[in-house]
Amino acid sequence: MNTQKRVFNKLAEETKVELATQKVELALVDDFIKQYNEANKLTSKAYGGSFKIDAALKSMLKDYDAAGKSFLKANARYQELENSAKKIGIDLDAKYKNYKSDISKTLKEIDSASKKILQALKLDFV
């Protein structure tokens, strides 16, 4: 009877070891799946940010384009004002001459910013 008891005890120990090993393996699988899902979630979030960057850059480019066109029209109006003043023989007030330099400076800034945005769009965020 004693031998039978020892055999049953030994079998029970081996079963416990196998179950413990399987439990560890299941925990590793669960940990892997959890980490994999987290990585996918973060990647999706990053892609979403890329779409936002692309849309923001395109919107900025559109706004700079509109501003540039408006400044070009303002420059044309300034040229008309300057030509009219010359025709009637008067000098423009200094503040108007400041507008001319401001228009020129701003158009250069818009051009530079637009080029940078176009370069950024070539990076293909999406």
C-alpha positions as a printed Julia matrix, in Angstrom:
126×3 Matrix{Float64}:
  0.0     0.0     0.0
  2.86    2.3     0.8
  4.31    1.84   -2.7
  0.96    2.66   -4.27
  0.74    5.85   -2.22
  4.26    6.9    -3.28
  3.39    6.29   -6.96
  0.22    8.38   -6.71
  2.09   11.17   -4.92
  4.8    11.13   -7.61
  2.16   11.31  -10.39
  0.45   14.2    -8.64
  3.75   16.1    -8.43
  4.45   15.62  -12.14
  0.92   16.79  -13.01
  1.45   19.91  -10.88
  4.74   20.68  -12.65
  3.14   20.26  -16.08
  0.23   22.51  -15.12
  2.6    25.13  -13.72
  4.63   25.1   -16.96
  1.49   25.42  -19.06
  0.34   28.29  -16.84
  3.64   30.13  -17.36
  3.44   29.56  -21.12
 -0.13   30.92  -21.19
  0.99   33.97  -19.22
  3.8    34.58  -21.74
  1.32   34.33  -24.62
 -1.02   36.76  -22.86
  1.85   39.19  -22.21
  2.93   39.01  -25.85
 -0.59   39.63  -27.17
 -1.05   42.53  -24.77
  2.24   44.13  -25.85
  1.51   43.53  -29.55
 -1.93   45.15  -29.25
 -0.42   48.14  -27.41
  2.19   48.56  -30.17
 -0.55   48.5   -32.83
 -2.58   51.05  -30.87
  0.4    53.42  -30.64
  1.19   52.98  -34.34
 -2.39   53.85  -35.25
 -2.18   56.93  -33.05
  1.07   57.97  -34.77
 -0.49   57.51  -38.21
 -3.4    59.67  -37.11
 -0.93   62.38  -36.15
  0.66   62.08  -39.58
 -2.68   62.74  -41.26
 -3.14   65.8   -39.03
  0.32   67.11  -39.95
 -0.34   66.63  -43.64
 -3.72   68.39  -43.42
 -2.26   71.24  -41.35
  0.59   71.77  -43.81
 -1.79   71.83  -46.76
 -4.02   74.3   -44.93
 -1.02   76.52  -44.11
  0.11   76.42  -47.73
 -3.37   77.44  -48.87
 -3.42   80.31  -46.34
  0.05   81.52  -47.39
 -1.04   81.37  -51.02
 -4.1    83.5   -50.28
 -2.02   85.97  -48.24
  0.58   86.17  -51.01
 -2.06   86.92  -53.62
 -3.55   89.58  -51.39
 -0.15   91.22  -50.84
  0.48   91.16  -54.59
 -2.8    93.02  -55.1
 -1.83   95.46  -52.36
  1.51   95.97  -54.1
 -0.27   96.69  -57.39
 -2.48   99.26  -55.62
  0.63  100.81  -54.09
  2.23  101.1   -57.54
 -0.91  102.85  -58.79
 -0.79  105.2   -55.8
  2.9   105.93  -56.36
  2.41  106.55  -60.1
 -0.55  108.85  -59.46
  1.45  110.85  -56.93
  4.29  111.25  -59.43
  1.88  112.4   -62.16
  0.5   115.16  -60.02
  3.95  116.04  -58.69
  3.66  115.19  -55.02
  5.7   112.95  -52.77
  4.01  110.14  -50.93
  3.95  110.38  -47.17
  6.72  108.34  -45.47
  4.22  105.94  -43.91
  3.18  104.79  -47.39
  6.8   104.17  -48.33
  7.02  101.95  -45.23
  4.1    99.95  -46.58
  6.07   99.3   -49.76
  9.03   97.84  -47.87
  6.69   95.89  -45.6
  4.93   94.36  -48.63
  8.25   93.37  -50.17
  9.54   91.87  -46.92
  6.31   89.96  -46.26
  6.17   88.55  -49.79
  9.71   87.2   -49.32
  8.72   85.65  -45.99
  5.63   84.06  -47.52
  7.7    82.67  -50.38
 10.27   81.23  -47.97
  7.62   79.7   -45.7
  5.75   78.21  -48.68
  8.95   76.58  -49.94
  9.57   75.05  -46.51
  6.03   73.71  -46.37
  6.39   72.19  -49.83
  9.62   70.5   -48.71
  7.86   69.18  -45.61
  5.01   67.81  -47.73
  7.57   65.9   -49.8
  8.54   64.02  -46.61
  5.29   62.08  -47.08
  3.93   61.96  -43.54
  1.09   59.7   -44.52
